[in-house]
Amino acid sequence: MVEPLRTRALDPSSIEPQYCRAIYEEIGNRLGLVLARDASPVPLRCENWQIGLQRWTASRLQLFQTVASAIEDQVPLHRFGEAGKPEVGTP
């Protein structure tokens, strides 16, 4: 019975960094060429969905920043003094 050919995983530490970088750049360049050919334009409904999602995210971020600033106004901030113990103070 013939045993299948076994391959060992290459240990990246056995390759010098400049060669690793060159290999990664070559893979990235080839992958970029392949993906650029296969890319199709984004459908309009997806673009509209993305715009809506960005608007919703911006509104949520603004709300969270408002809530966070309100909490900061109510809760004293803890600062660490020279002894490493927290000191209660206000901004």
Order of alpha helices (4+ residues) and beta strands (2+ residues): alpha-alpha-beta-beta
